[in-house]
């Protein structure tokens, strides 16, 4: 227990008095109207980038032009577009089109939207169309997107999520028409959700998908996708609809008598070819086009091999007849009635969040390489609108996949015109070249998917997480194992739940630590980080490293009491000067609520009952404002609230050296120096 007896340490009393003369009062902020405070909070929450700044001091006509340019960035860069830019975009567009066509077919198959889909209600014969999402959506994004490098198309994870979630409601083999319509409807709701986030400035919601979550989730989804492609590699006709590894492996090994060695050999050969070309392109970046052309080359070679050897008669499954022509309008096919609309909304929201996270992350990554800025909310609007429009033109979920965008970037794209070139190439393919895909073996599509998915298993990132932050590694592995051993949705929910739990732990259990004085300075730092710091005799300096809210107020009260107990035990064991003052450094306390104020009041009373004095150092404006309104400043005494820790320590030392045994000041004039 502390007491009020005078203590005279060996410190220089004169220096303490000099420090006393330099004391600065912590100002109480002037009162602000509630409306003004609310407007400021609203702006900082939803408009941190100040998007309306460009409209200030502009004429009405100029504001109208700027408004259109904000919604349609193409109006901003199109007037300065040059022929040199077009040459680069033309090469990039053709290159990514060669990748987009086989990937589009493969990912449609992954989403249980195979190129051959018996739509008796929609077609007069047994032909079908490709639900290709690399035609209309890229055109929409080229007009509305702010990224120069993002190449738009379908993604494997989004396709897998679509198949997994819709498959719980509708069996695509039993009711293919309804399943296809629900896929379009899910894309519509995904687009509405994405665009709404952008218009309402709610992009920070996507930030709850941490880097660790995305790494684990993508790796888990890639593992599941690769395992599911064993159906195509082994030529199996019947396969489980579940996505967990146990169900998939059970389905594989209970049908060993159905394995087709011809299909397996062909699949392994093409997979080896795709992996070798990718490895070579990584080692020699100038030859990026080899890896980019490999999927289309595989489709061509596989089709020729099947055609010349009639392999389709020997267990090698092929795509079959494709219907030529552009995708028909599907706006009348959208399902907005119960009971199926519920699963469409659920699928749209989940896939929409994943697509946003991937698209924005990819766009920001490449924008950093070229030193330009993309607007996250504007990207949400663009991605959302292209999914809304795409859902009305027989397209399912699209975003900006990393593999295709990397090819676009390496090919030297200059603007989003590369997406336009890709869309035109896909359009020509749909109009004239679809019969050429008749003999394309499905095993080649499986090999293309596996080679693309292996790039999403970023084990180096997982190792880095283990080295840097074990908790992030746990989040990553939780997402991975949740996806692999349960389902894609469960893995995502587990990872997000653990991430949110970590945020809550940061809030509910903020760090507090003891500060000590660095030798020959007025600097005070964490004694655990800086082992050469010195304790201040008779003074305990604590720092609270977070805002004080209802969630952490009880913890902080107990933790401060424990720090005091530990300090007094240490003093008893060493025989140092008894504890007299407790200084709370509140530099990192950005805000405080009523529970926090009550906690400080209780701490003050507890400290005073122990014969100690509470001193505050550098409380922020919001904290001072609320402490003043609650009258806690008067209870503590404004003379015990200092601008810096150094001034607070100087004041405590000064009082320790000038007090009488009964606790009164020896020199009234000296004591009055602190009553500012």
ROMAR-95319 format. One record per residue: x, z, y of N, C-alpha, C, O in turn; residue in three letters. Coordinates in steps of 0.2 Angstrom, whole numbers, plus 5000, padded with zeros to 4 digits. Layout:
XZYXZYXZYXZYala/...
***
This chain:
500450004994500050005000500450005006500950035007unk/500249965011500649965017500450025022499950055020unk/500850035027500750095031500950065038501150015039unk/500750115043500950095050501550125053501650125059unk/501950155048502650185050503050125053503050075051unk/503450145058503950105061504450085056504750125053unk/504650015056505149995052505649955057505449915061unk/506249975056506749945060507249905056507849925054unk/507149835054507649795051508149775055508249795061unk/508649745052509249725055509249665060509749645063unk/508649645060508549585064508649595072508549655074unk/508749545075508949555083508249565086507849515086unk/508149625089507549635093507449595099506849565100unk/508049575102507949535108507649465106507349435110unk/507849435100507649375098506849375097506549325098unk/506649425094505949435093505549435100505049405101unk/505849475105505549475111505549405114505049385118unk/506049365114506049305116505549255113505249215116unk/505449265106504949225103504249245105503849205106unk/504149315107503549335110503349295116502749285117unk/503849285120503749255127503549185126503249155131unk/503649155120503549085119502849075116502749015114unk/502549125115501949115111501449075114501349075120unk/501049025110500548985113499849005110499849015104unk/499349005114498749015111498448955108498548895110unk/498048965102497748915098497048905102496648945102unk/497048845105496448825109495748825104495848795099unk/495248845107494548835104494348765107494248765113unk/494148725102493948655105493248665109492848705107unk/493148625114492548625118491948605113492048565109unk/491348635114490748615110490548545111490648515116unk/490348515105490148445105489448445103489248485099unk/489048395106488348385104488348365097488748335094unk/487748395094487748375086487648305085487948275080unk/487348265090487248195089487948155089488148115085unk/488448175093489048155094489448165088489848125085unk/489448225086489848245080489548215073489948185069unk/488948205073488648165067488848095067489048065062unk/488848065073489047995074489747985072489947935068unk/490248035074490948025072490948035064491347995061unk/490648085061490648085054490448025050490748005045unk/489847995053489647935050490047885050490147845046unk/490447875056490947815057491447825052491747775049unk/491747885052492347895048492147895040492647875036unk/491547905038491347895031491247825029491447805024unk/490847785034490647725032491047665035491047605033unk/491347675041491647625045492347645047492547645052unk/492747665042493447685043493947635046494347645050unk/493747565044494147515046493847485053494147435056unk/493347515056493047495063492947415063493247385067unk/492447395059492347315058492047295065492047235066unk/491747335069491447305075491947305081491747285086unk/492547325080493047315085493047245088493147235094unk/493047195084493147125086492647105090492647055094unk/492047135090491447115094491447145102491047125106unk/491947195103491947225109492147175115492647135114unk/491847185120492047145126492047065125492447025128unk/491547045121491446975119490846955122490346985122unk/490746885123490146855125489646855119489846855114unk/489046845121488546845115488646785110488546795104unk/488846725113488946675109489546685104489546665099unk/490146715107490746735104490546785098490846775093unk/490146835100489946875095489546845089489646865083unk/489146795090488746765085489246725081489246725075unk/489746695084490246655080490646705075490746695070unk/490846755078491246805075490846835069491146855064unk/490146845070489746875065489746825059489746845053unk/489646755060489646705055490346705051490346695045unk/490846715055491546715052491646775048491946775043unk/491346825050491346895045491046885039491346895034unk/490446855039490046845033490346785029490346785023unk/490546735032490846675029491546655032491646615036unk/492046685029492746685031492946615031493446595034unk/492646565027492846495027492846465034493246415036unk/492346485038492246465045492846485049493046455054unk/493246535047493846555051494446515049494846495054unk/494546505043495246465041495146395040495646355040unk/494546365039494446295038494646255044494946205043unk/494546275050494746225056495546215056495746165058unk/495846265053496646255053496846235047497546235045unk/496446205042496646185036497046115036496846075040unk/497646115032498046055033498146015026497946045021unk/498345955027498445915021498945955016498945945010unk/499445985019499946015015499646075011499846085005unk/499246105014498846165010498446135005498446164999unk/498146075006497746045001498146024995497846024989unk/498745994996499145974990499246034986499246034980unk/499446094989499646154985498946174981499046194976unk/498446174985497746204982497546154976497246174971unk/497646084977497446044972497846054965497546054960unk/498546064966498946084960498646144957498646154951unk/498546194961498346264959497646254955497546284950unk/497246224958496546214956496546184949496146204944unk/496946124948496946094942497246134936497046134931unk/497746174938498046214934497646274931497546284925unk/497246304936496846364933496246334930495946364926unk/496046264931495446234928495646224920495246234916unk/496246214919496546204912496446264908496446264902unk/496546324912496446384909495746414909495546444904unk/495346394914494646414914494246394909493746424907unk/494346324907493846294903493846324896493346344893unk/494446334893494446364886494346444886493946464882unk/494546474892494346544893493646554894493346604891unk/493346504897492546514898492146514892491746544891unk/492346464888492046454881492146514877491746544874unk/492846544877492946594873492646664875492346694871unk/492546674882492246734884491546734883491246784882unk/491246674884490546664882490346684875489846714874unk/490846664871490746684864490846754863490446794859unk/491246794867491346864866490746904869490646954866unk/490446874873489846904876489246884872488646904874unk/489346864866488746844861488346784864487746784863unk/488646744869488346684871488746624869489146594873unk/488746614863489246554860489046494863488446474864unk/489446444863489346374865488746344861488346304864unk/488746364855488146334851487646394850487746444847unk/487046384854486546434854485846404853485646364857unk/485546414847484946384846484346404850484046454849unk/484246364856483746374861483246324860483146284863unk/482846344854482246294853481746284859481446234860unk/481746344862481246344868481446304874481046284878unk/482146294874482346264880482646194879482646154883unk/482746174872483046114871482546074866482246114862unk/482546014866482145974861482545964854482245944850unk/483145974854483545964848483946034847483846084850unk/484446024842484846084840485446084845485846124843unk/485446054850486046054855485946114859485446144860unk/486446134863486446184868486946174873487346124873unk/486846214878487346214884487846264884487646324881unk/488346264888488846314889488646354895488546324901unk/488546414894488346464900489046474904489346524904unk/489246424907489946424910489846454917489446434921unk/490246504918490246534925490846524929491046564933unk/491146464928491746444932491546384936492046344938unk/490946374938490746314942490346334948490646324954unk/489846364948489446384954489746454957489946444963unk/489946504954490246564957490846554961490946574967unk/491346504959491946494963491746464969492146474974unk/491246424970491046384976490846444981490946434987unk/490446484978490146544983490746584985490746604991unk/491146604981491746644983492146604988492446644993unk/492246544987492746504992492446514999492846515004unk/491746515000491446525006491446595009491546605015unk/491446645005491246715007491846755006491946815009unk/492346745001492846784999493446785004493546735008unk/493746845005494346845010495046845006495546845010unk/495046835000495646834996495846754995495446714994unk/496546744996496746674996496946654988497046604987unk/497046714984497346704978496846714972497046694966unk/496346744973495846764968495546704965495246664968unk/495646694958495346644955494746674951494746714947unk/494146644952493546674950493346644943493446584941unk/493046694939492846674932492646734928492546784931unk/492446714922492246774918492846814915493446784915unk/492746874913493246914911493046944904492446954902unk/493546964900493446984893493047054893492647064889unk/493247094897492947164897492247164899491847194896unk/492147124905491447114907491047084901490447104900unk/491247034898490947004892490847044887490247054884unk/491347084885491247134880490647194882490247204877unk/490747214888490147264890489447234890489047264888unk/489447174892488747134892488547134884487947154883unk/488947114880488747104873488547174870488047184866unk/488947224872488847294869488247324871487847354867unk/488147324878487547354880486847314879486347354877unk/486847254880486247214878486147214871485547214869unk/486647214867486547214860486147274857485847274852unk/486247334861485847394859485047384859484647414856unk/484847334864484147324865483847264861483347264859unk/484247204861484047144858484647114854485147114856unk/484447094848484847064843484946984845484446954845unk/485546964847485646894849485446844844485346784845unk/485546864838485446814832484646814831484446754829unk/484246864832483546864831483146834837482646804836unk/483446854843483046824849483546804854483646834859unk/483846744853484346724857484146704864484446714869unk/483546684865483246664871483146724876483446724881unk/482846774873482846834877483446864879483646894884unk/483946864874484646894875484946854881485246884885unk/484946794881485246754886484946764893485246774898unk/484246774893483946784899484046854902484146864908unk/484146904897484446974899485146964902485247004907unk/485546924899486246914902486246894909486546914913unk/485746844910485746824917485446874922485646884927unk/484946914919484646964923485147024925485147044930unk/485547034920486047084921486547064926486747104930unk/486747004926487146974931486846974938487146994943unk/486146964938485846974945485847044948486047054953unk/485747094943485747164946486447184947486547224952unk/486947154944487647174945487747144952488147184956unk/487547084954487747054960487347094966487647104971unk/486747114965486347154970486647214971486747234977unk/486947254966487247314967487947304970488047344975unk/488247254968488947244972488847224979489147254983unk/488347184981488247164988488047224992488147234998unk/487547264989487347324992487847374994487847404999unk/488347384989488947424991489247404997489547435001unk/489347334997489747305003489347315009489647335015unk/488747295009488247295015488247365018488247385024unk/488147415013488047485015488647525016488647585017unk/489247495015489947525016490047575011490347625013unk/489847565005489947615000490447604995490447624989unk/490947564997491547544993491947604990492247594985unk/491847664994492247714991492047744984492347774981unk/491447724982491147744976491647714970491747744965unk/491847654971492347624966492947654966493347654960unk/493147694971493847734971493847784966494347814964unk/493247804963493247854958493447834951493647874947unk/493547764951493847734945494647734947494947694950unk/494947794944495647804946496147744942495847714938unk/496747744944497247694941497247714934497247674929unk/497347784932497447804925496747784921496847764915unk/496147794924495547774921495547694919495347684913unk/495747654924495747584923496247564918496147524913unk/496847594918497347574913497147594906497147554901unk/496847654905496647674898496047634896495947614890unk/495547624901494947584899495047514897494847484892unk/495547474901495647404900496047404893495947354889unk/496547444892496847444886496447454880496447424874unk/495947504880495447514875495047454874494847434868unk/494747424879494347374878494747314875494447274871unk/495347304877495747244875495847254867495847214863unk/495947324865496047334858495447324854495447284849unk/494847344857494247324853494147254853493847224848unk/494247214858494147144858494547104853494347064850unk/495247134853495647104848495447114841495447064837unk/495247174840494947184833494347144831494247124825unk/493947134836493347094834493447024833493046994830unk/494047004836494246934834494446914827494546864825unk/494546974823494646964816494146924813494246894808unk/493546934815492946894813493146814813493046784808unk/493346794819493546724819494146704816494246654813unk/494646744816495346734813495246724805495546684802unk/494846774802494746774795494146724793493946714787unk/493746694798493246654796492646684793492246654789unk/492446744795491846784792491246764795491246754801unk/490746754791490046744794489646804796489246794801unk/489746854793489346914795489846974797490346984794unk/489647004803490147054806489747104809489147094811unk/490047164810489647224813489547204820489947174824unk/489047234823488847224830489147284834489147284840unk/489447334830489747394834490447374836490747334834unk/490647414841491347404844491847454842492447434844unk/491647504839492147554838492647534832492447494828unk/493247554832493747534827493547544820493747504816unk/493247604819493047614812492547564809492647544803unk/492047554813491547504811491847434810491647404805unk/492247414814492547354814493047344808492947294804unk/493447394807493847394801493547394794493647364789unk/492947434794492547434788492247374787492247344781unk/492047334792491747274791492247214789492047174785unk/492847224791493347174789493547184781493547144778unk/493647254779493947264773493447274767493547274761unk/492747274769492247264764492047194763491647184758unk/492347144766492247074765492847034763492946984765unk/493347074760493947034758493846974754494146924754unk/493246974750493146914746492846854750492846794748unk/492746864757492446814761493046784766492946744769unk/493646814765494146794770494346724768494346704762unk/494446684773494646614772495346604774495546604780unk/495846584770496546584771496646524776497146534780unk/496246474776496446414780496346434787496746424792unk/495746474789495646494795496146544798496346544803unk/496346594793496846644795497546614797497846634802unk/497746564793498446524794498346494801498846494805unk/497846454802497746414808497746464814498046454819unk/497346524814497346564819498046604821498146604826unk/498346614815499046654817499546604820499946624824unk/499546534818499946484821499846474828500246474832unk/499146474830499046464837499146524841499346524847unk/499046584838499146644842499946654843500146674848unk/500346634838501046634839501246584844501646604849unk/500946524845501146474850500946504857501346494861unk/500346534857500146564864500646624866500746624872unk/500746664862501246724863501946694865502246724870unk/502146644862502846614863502846584870503346594874unk/502346544872502346514878502246564884502546564889unk/501846624883501846674888502446714889502646724894unk/502846724883503446754884503946714888504346734892unk/503946644886504446604890504246604897504746604901unk/503646594899503446594906503646654910503746654916unk/503546714906503746774910504546774911504746804916unk/504946754906505646754907505846694912506346704915unk/505446644912505646594917505046574921504646534920unk/504946614927504346604931504246534934503646524935unk/504746494934504646434937504246384932503946334934unk/504246404926503846374921503246404919502946404913unk/502846434924502246464923501746424920501246444917unk/501746354922501246314920501246304912500746284909unk/501846314909501846314902501346364899500946344894unk/501346424901500846474898500146454901499646464897unk/500046434907499446414909499046354905498446354904unk/499446304903499246254900499146264892498846224889unk/499446324890499446334883498746334880498646314874unk/498246374883497546374880497246314879496946294874unk/497246264884496946204884497346154878497046124875unk/498046164878498346134873498146154866498146114862unk/498046214865497846244859497146214857497046194851unk/496746204862496046174860496146104858495846084853unk/496546064862496645994860496945984853496745944849unk/497546024852497846014846497446044840497346014835unk/497046094841496646124836496046074834495846064828unk/495746044839495245994838495445934835495145904830unk/496045904837496345854833496545864826496445824821unk/496745924825496945944818496345944813496345924808unk/495845974816495145984812494845914811494645894806unk/494945874816494645804816494945764810494645724807unk/495645764810496045724806496045754799496045714794unk/495945814798496045844791495345864788495245884783unk/494745854793494145874791494145954788493745964783unk/494445994792494546064790493846094791493846154788unk/493346074794492746104795492346104788491946144787unk/492646064783492346064777492646114772492446124766unk/493246144775493646184771493646254773494146294773unk/493146284777493046344779493246364786493246414788unk/493446314790493646314797493046304801492746244801unk/492746354804492146344809492346314815492846324818unk/491846264817491946234824491446244828490846274826unk/491546224835490946234840490346194838489846224839unk/490446134837489846084836489646054842490046044847unk/489046024842488845984847488646024853488346074853unk/488946004859488746034865488345984870488445924870unk/487846014873487445974878487845954884488046004888unk/487845894886488145874892487745894898487045894897unk/488045904904487645914910487745984913488046024910unk/487545984919487646054923487146104920486646084917unk/487346164922486846224920486246214923486246204929unk/485646224920485046224923484846284927485246334926unk/484446274932484246334935483846384931483546374926unk/484046444932483846504927483446554931483346614929unk/483246544938482946594942482246614939482046674939unk/481946564935481246584932481346624925480846644923unk/481946624923482146654917482346734917482346764912unk/482446754924482646824925482046864923481446854924unk/482246924919481746974917481647034921482147064922unk/481047034924480947094929480347134926480147174930unk/480247134920479647174918479847224912480347204909unk/479547274911479747324906479547294899479147244899unk/479847314894480347364894481147344895481547384895unk/481247284895481947254895482247254901482847254902unk/481847264907482247264913482647324914483147324918unk/482447384911482947444911483647434909484047454912unk/483647404903484347384900484747334904485347344905unk/484347294907484647244912484947274918485547254920unk/484547324921484847354927485447404925485947404928unk/485347434919485947484917486547434916487147454918unk/486447384912487047334911487347314917487947304918unk/486947294922487147264928487547314932488047294935unk/487347374932487747424936488347434933488847444937unk/488347454927489047464923489547414924490147414926unk/489347354922489747294922489947274929490447254931unk/489447284934489647274941490147314944490547294948unk/490147384942490747424944491347404941491847404945unk/491347384935492047364932492247304935492847294936unk/491847254936492047194939492247204946492747164948unk/491947244950492247254957492947294957493347264960unk/492947344952493647374952494147324950494747324953unk/494047284945494547234943494647184949495247164951unk/494147154952494247094957494547124963495047084965unk/494347184965494647204972495347224970495847214975unk/495547254965496247274963496647214963497247214965unk/496447164959496847104959496947074965497447054967unk/496447064969496447034976496947074980497347044984unk/496947144980497347174985498147174982498547174986unk/498147164976498847164973499247094976499747104978unk/498847044975499146984977499246974985499646934988unk/498747004989498747004996499347044998499647025004unk/499647094995500247124997500847084996501247085000unk/500847044991501346994990501446944995502046934997unk/500846924998500946875003500846905010500746865015unk/500746975011500747005017500146985021500246975027unk/499546995018498946985022498447035020498547065014unk/497947045023497447095022496747065020496547015022unk/496447105015495847085012495347145014495547205013unk/494747125016494247175017493847195011493547155008unk/493947265009493647285002492847275002492547244998unk/492547295008491847285008491547215009491047195006unk/491947175012491847105012491947065005491547025003unk/492447095001492447064995491847084990491647044986unk/491647144991491047164987490447124989490047104984unk/490347104995489847064997489946994994489446964991unk/490546964994490646904991490546904984490246854981unk/490846954980490746954973490046964971489846934966unk/489647004975488947014973488546954974488146934970unk/488646914980488246854981488446804976487946764974unk/489046794974489146744969488846764962488646714958unk/488746824961488446844954487646834955487346814950unk/487446844961486646834962486546764961486046744958unk/486946724965486846644964486946624957486646584955unk/487546654954487646624948487146644943486946604938unk/486846704943486246724939485646674939485246664934unk/485646644945485046594945485246524943484846474943unk/485846514941486146444939486446454932486946424931unk/486146494928486346494921487046524920487446504916unk/487246574924487946604923487846674922487346704925unk/488346704919488346774918488846804922489146774926unk/489046874921489446904926490146874927490446854922unk/490346874933491046844935491346894940491046924944unk/492046884940492446924945493046884946493146824944unk/493646914948494246884948494746914943495046964944unk/494846884937495246904932495946904934496146854938unk/496346944932497046954933497446894931497846864934unk/497346874924497746814921497646754925498146714927unk/497046734927496946674930497146674938497446624940unk/497046734941497346744948498046734948498346714953unk/498446764943499146764943499346694942499846674945unk/499046654938499146584937499046544944499446504946unk/498546564947498346534954498946544959499146504963unk/499146614959499646634963500346594962500646574967unk/500546594956501146564954501146484955501646454956unk/500546454955500546384956500546364963500546304965unk/500546414968500746404975500046394979500146354984unk/499546424977498946414981498946434988499346484989unk/498646404992498646424999498046455002498046505006unk/497446434999496746455001496346454995496546444990unk/495746474997495146474992494946414989494546404985unk/495246354992495046284990495246274983494946234980unk/495746314981495946304974495346324969495246294964unk/494946364971494346384967493846324967493446304963unk/493846294973493346234974493646174969493246144966unk/494246164969494546114965494446134957494246084953unk/494446194956494346214949493646204947493446174942unk/493146224952492446214951492246134949491846124945unk/492546094953492446024953492745994946492345954942unk/493346024944493546004937493146024932492945994927unk/492846084932492346114927491746074927491446054922unk/491546054933490946014934491045944930490545924926unk/491545914931491745844928491745854920491545814916unk/492045914918492045924911491345934908491145914903unk/490945974912490245984909489845914909489345904905unk/489945874914489645814914489845754909489445724906unk/490445754908490745694904491145714898491245674893unk/491445774897491945794892491745844887492145854882unk/491145864887490945914883490945894875491045934871unk/490745824874490745804867491445814864491545814858unk/491945814868492645824865492745884862493245894858unk/492345934864492446004861492046014854492046064852unk/491845964852491445964845491845994840491546034836unk/492445974839492845994833493346054835493746064831unk/493246084841493646134842493546194838492946224837unk/494046214834493946274829493846344833494146354838unk/493346384830493246444833493846494833493946534837unk/494246484828494846524827495346514833495646564834unk/495346454836495746444842495446484847495846514851unk/494846484848494546534854494746604852494846644857unk/494746624846494846694845495646704846495846764849unk/496046654845496746664847496846664854497246704856unk/496446624858496546634865496346694868496646724872unk/495846724865495546794868496046844866496246884870unk/496346844860496846894858497446894862497746944865unk/497746834864498346824868498246854875498646874878unk/497646834877497446864884497346934884497546974889unk/497046964879496947034879497547074878497647134880unk/498047054874498647084873499047104880499347154880unk/498947064885499247074891498847134895499147154900unk/498247154893497947204896498147274893497947324896unk/498547274888498747334885499447354888499947334886unk/499347394893499947404897500247474895500147524898unk/500647474890500947534887501447564892501547624892unk/501747514896502247544901501947584906502247634908unk/501347564908501047604913500847674910500847724914unk/500647674904500447734901501047784900501047844901unk/501647754898502247794898502447824905502647874906unk/502347774910502447804917502047864919502247904922unk/501347854917500947914918501147974915501148024918unk/501447974909501648024905502248064909502248124909unk/502648024912503248044915503048074922503348134924unk/502548044925502448074932501948124932501948174936unk/501348114928500748164929500448164922500148114920unk/500548224919500248234912499448224912499148204907unk/499148254918498448254918498148184918497648164915unk/498548134922498348064923498448034916498047994914unk/498948054912499048024905498448044901498248004897unk/498248114901497648134897497048094899496648074895unk/496948074906496348034908496347964905495947944902unk/496947934905497147874902496947874895496647824892unk/497247914891497147924884496447934882496147914877unk/496047974886495347994885494947924885494547914881unk/495047884890494747824891494847774885494447744883unk/495547774883495747734878495347744871495047704868unk/495447814869495147834863494447834863494047824858unk/494147844869493347844869493147774868492647764865unk/493447724871493247654870493347634863492947604860unk/493947654860494147624853493747664848493547624843unk/493647724848493347764843492547774844492247794839unk/492347754850491547764851491247704853491047664849unk/491247694860491047634863491347624870491647664872unk/491247564872491447544879491147594884491547614888unk/490547604884490147644889490347714888490547744893unk/490447744882490647814881491347824884491447874887unk/491847774882492447784885492547784892492847824895unk/492147744895492047734903491847804906492047834910unk/491247824903490947894905491447944904491547994909unk/491847954898492248004897492848004903493048054905unk/493147944904493647944909493447964916493747994919unk/492847934918492647954924492448024925492548054930unk/492148054920491948124920492648164921492648214924unk/493148154917493748184917494048174924494348224927unk/494048114927494348104934493948144939494248174943unk/493248144938492848184943493048264942493048304947unk/493148284936493248354934493948374938494048424940unk/494448324938495048334941494948344949495248394952unk/494548304952494448314959494148384960494248414965unk/493648394956493348464957493848524956493748574960unk/494248514951494748564950495248574957495448624959unk/495348514960495748514966495448554971495748584975unk/494748544971494348574977494248654975494348694979unk/494148664969493948734967494548774966494548834966unk/495148744964495748784963496348754967496748724965unk/496248764974496748734978497448774977497448834975unk/497948744979498648774978498748824984498548814990unk/498948884982499248934987499948954985500048964980unk/500348964990501048984989501349024994501049025000unk/501849064993502249104997502749065001503049024998unk/502749075008503249045012503849085013503749155014unk/504449065014505049095016505349065021505249005023unk/505849095024506249065030506849035028507249065024unk/506948975030507548935028508148965033508048975039unk/508748985030509249015034509448975040509448915040unk/509549015045509748985052509248935055509448885058unk/508648945054508048905057507448945058507349005056unk/506948915061506348935062505848905057505248905059unk/506048875052505648835047505448875041505948915039unk/504848875039504648915033504348865028503848825030unk/504548875022504348825017504248865010504448925010unk/503948835005503748864999504448894995504948854995unk/504348954994504948984991505148964984505648964981unk/504648934980504748904974505148834974505548814970unk/504948794979505248734980505948744983506448704982unk/506048784988506648794992506948864990506748914993unk/507348874985507548934982508048974987508149034985unk/508248944992508748974997508349005002508749035007unk/507749005002507349045008507449115007507549145002unk/507349145013507349225013506649255015506249225019unk/506549305011505849345013505949375020506449395022unk/505349375023505349415030505149485029504549495026unk/505549535030505449605029504749625032504649615038unk/504349655028503649685030503149625031502549645034unk/503249565030502849515031502749465025503249445022unk/502149455023501949405018501649345021501149355024unk/501949285020501649225022501349185017501749165012unk/500749165017500449125012500149065015499949065021unk/500149015012499948945014499348925009499448925003unk/498748905012498248875009498248805009498248775015unk/498248765004498348695004497748655003497848595000unk/497148675006496548635005496048665010496048725012unk/495548625011494948655015494648705011494748715005unk/494348755014494048815011493248805011492948795016unk/492948795005492248785004491948834999492348874996unk/491348824998491048874993491248874986491248924983unk/491548814984491748804978492448844976492648854971unk/492848854982493448884981493548954984494048984984unk/493048974988493149034992493249094988493649134989unk/492849104982492949164978493649164975494049214974unk/493849104973494549094970495049114975495549154973unk/495049094981495549104986495549184988496049214989unk/494949214988494949284989495349324984495749364986unk/495149304978495549344972496249324972496649364971unk/496449264974497149244974497549274979498149294978unk/497249274985497649314990497749384989498249414990unk/497249414986497349484984497849494979498249544979unk/497949444974498449444969499149434972499649474970unk/499149394977499849384980500049444984500649464983unk/499549484987499749544990499949594985500449634986unk/499649604979499849654974500549634971500949674971unk/500649574970501249554968501849564973502349584971unk/501749554979502249564984502349644985502949664986unk/501849684984501949754985502349784979502749824979unk/502149754973502549774967503249754968503749784966unk/503449694970504149674971504449714976505049734975unk/504149734982504449774987504549844984505149874985unk/504149874979504249934976504849934972505249984971unk/504949874968505549874964506149864967506749874965unk/506149834973506749814977506949874982507449874985unk/506449914984506549964990506549934997506849965001unk/506249874998506249845004505749875009505449915007unk/505749845015505249865020504549865017504349805014unk/504149915018503449905016503049855019503249835025unk/502549825016502149775018501749795024501349845024unk/501749755030501349775036500849715038500349735040unk/501049655037500649595039500649545034501049535030unk/500049515034499849455030499749395034499249395038unk/500149345034500049285038499749235034500049215028unk/499249205036498949145032499049085036498849075042unk/499449035033499648975037499048925035498948905029unk/498648905040498048865039498148795041497648765043unk/498748775041498948705044498548655039498348595042unk/498548665033498248615028497448625027497148585024unk/497148675031496448685030496048645035496048665041unk/495848585033495548535037494848555039494648535045unk/494548595035493848615037493648685033494048705028unk/493148715035492848775032492148775032491848755037unk/491848805027491048815028490948885028491348925029unk/490248905028490048965029490249015024490449075025unk/490348985018490649035012491349045013491549105012unk/491748995016492449015017492449065023492949105023unk/492049055028492049105033491949175031492249225033unk/491449185026491249245024491849275019492049335019unk/492249225016492749245012493349275017493649325015unk/493449235022493949265027493849335030494249375030unk/493149345031492949405033493049465028493349515030unk/492949445022493049495017493749505016493949565015unk/494149455016494949465015495149505021495649555020unk/494949495027495149535033494949615031495449655033unk/494349625029494149695028494549725022494749785023unk/494749685017495149715011495849725014496049775012unk/496149685017496749695020496849755024497349795024unk/496349765029496349825033496249885029496549935031unk/495849885024495749945020496449965017496550025015unk/496849915016497549935013498049945018498649955016unk/497849955024498349975030498749915032499249925035unk/498449855031498849795033498449755039497949775040unk/498849705042498549665047498549595045499049565043unk/497949565046497849495045498049455051497849465056unk/498449405050498649355055498549285053498749265047unk/498349245058498149175056498649125060498849145065unk/498949075056499349025060499048955059498948935054unk/499048925065498848855066498248835062498248785059unk/497648865063497048845061496848785065496948775071unk/496548735061496348665065495748675069495448725070unk/495548615072495048615077494348635074493948675077unk/494248605068493548615065493548695063493048725063unk/494048715060494148785058494048835064493648885064unk/494348825070494348865075493648865078493348915081unk/493348805078492648795081492148835077491748875080unk/492148835070491748875066491848945066491448995066unk/492548965067492749035067492449065074492249125074unk/492449025079492249055085491449065085491249115088unk/491149015082490349015082490149075078489649105079unk/490549095073490349145068490649215071490549265067unk/490949215076491249285079491849315075492049365076unk/492049275070492649305066493249305070493649345069unk/493349265075493949265080493949325083494449355084unk/493349355086493349415089493549475084493849525086unk/493349465078493449525073494249525071494549575071unk/494549465071495249465069495649475075496149515075unk/495349455081495749465087496149405089496549385085unk/495949365094496249305096497049315097497449265096unk/497249375099497949385100498349385093498949385093unk/497949385087498249375081498149305078498249305072unk/498049255082498049195080498549155083498549145090unk/499049125080499649095083499649015081499348995076unk/500048985085500048905084500548885079500348835075unk/501048925077501448905072501648975068501549025070unk/501848965062502149015057502649055061502749115060unk/503149015064503749045067503449095073503749155073unk/502949075077502749125082502349185079502449235081unk/502049175073501649225070502149275067502149335068unk/502749255064503249295061503649335067503749395067unk/503749295073504049325078503649385081503949435083unk/502949375081502549425084502549485079502549545082unk/502549475073502549525068503149565068503149625068unk/503749535069504349565069504449605076504649665076unk/504149575081504149615087503749675087503949735089unk/503149675084502749735083503049785078503049845080unk/503449765073503749805069504349845072504449905070unk/504649815077505149845080504949885086505449925089unk/504349875089504149915095503649965094503349995099unk/503449975087502850015086503050085085503650105083unk/502650135087502750205086502550225079502250185075unk/502750285076502550305069501750305068501550295063unk/501350315074500650315073500350245073499750225073unk/500850195074500550125074500550095081500350035082unk/500550135087500550115093501150085096501650105093unk/501050045101501650005104502150055107501850105111unk/502750055107503250095111503150075118503250115122unk/503150015119503149985126502549945128502349895125unk/502049975132501449945133501449875136501149835134unk/501949875140502049805144502249755139502049695139unk/502649775134502849725129502349705124502249645123unk/501849755122501349745118500849695122500549655119unk/500749705128500249665132500449595132500049545134unk/501149575131501349505130500949465125500749405126unk/500649505120500349465115499549465116499249425112unk/499349505120498649505122498449445126498149455132unk/498549385124498449325128497649295127497449245130unk/
***
